[in-house]
Amino acid sequence: MAALVGTTAIAGCTQGINPTDTDRALIGAGVGATIASVSGENVVQGAAIGGAAGALCNDFRLCQ
């Protein structure tokens, strides 16, 4: 689960295109759902964690 959170936080970060929180949330949700599906975990939960991580990554200065 920790790997899922860490990976989606990083995946929600984009550089050079000045994304909004919504952009990062959508990217994070997509990556989180994909990782959860591949690893046999709950896809909805993966998307929720990824979306939250993507939306909040700049607030915690993980993607600047």
N, C-alpha and C positions, 0 to 999 in steps of 0.2 A: 504494500500500500504506500509506503514511503517513496518507493521508486516512482510510482504512478504520480504522486503529488509533485515530486521534484521535476520529473520530465515534463509534465503539463505546464508547470510554472515557467519553465524555460521555453517551451514551445509556444506559449502565449505571447512571448516577447518578439517583436519585430523591430528591425533596425533600418533606418534610412527611408521609411515611408510615412513616418509620423502618424501611427495608428491611434484610434480612439480607444476608450475602455471597451466599447462594444466590439470593435474589431478584435481586440486581444481576447475578449471573452469568447467570441465565436471560434477563433482559432484554437484556443485552449480547450473548448468543449469538444471540438472535432477530434483533436489529438487525444484527449482523455477518453472519449468513446472508442476510438480506434484501438488504443492501448488496452483498454478493458476488454474489448471484444477478442483481441488476439490472445490475451492472457487468460481468457475464460472467466473474467470477473463480470460484475453487474455493469452493463453499458450505460444505463441511466446515471448510476452513481459516478462512474468515470467521467461522464460528460459534465455533471454538476461540479465535481471537484476541479476538473480542467477549466471550466468556464470561470469559476471563482478565482482560481490561481491566475488565469490569464488577465482577468479584469483588475486584479489587485497587485500584479507583479510590479507595476511602476510605482505604486504607493509605498512599497517596501524597498524601492530602489534596486530591484533585481533586473530590470530591463530599462535602461536609459539610453 
